[in-house]
C-alpha cells in the first residue's frame, strides 16, 4: 500500500506539472496570434496614447468626484450649523 501511495503521489505531481505547463502555453499563445483577414495592427504609439488618454480621463474623473464630494460635505455642514435651533 505504501508503494502504491508513493506512486500515486508521483503521478499527481507529474499531472499537476503538465497541467501548469499546458496552461502557461495556452496563456502565451493567447497573446501571440496571427491577424485575421481585414485586421490591422494598431501602432504602439496609438495604443500608448490611448492608454495615456484613458489614464488622464480617470485622473480627472477622480479629482472631480473628490471635489464634488467635498463641496457637498461643506454644504451639509453649513446647513447643519446655520439651520439648527439654538
Buried (B, 14 or more C-beta within 10 A) or exposed (E): EEEEEEEEEEEEEEEEEEEEEEEEEEEEEEEEEEEEEEEEEEEEEEEEEEEEEEEEEEEEEEEEEEEEEEEEEEEEEEEEEEEEEE
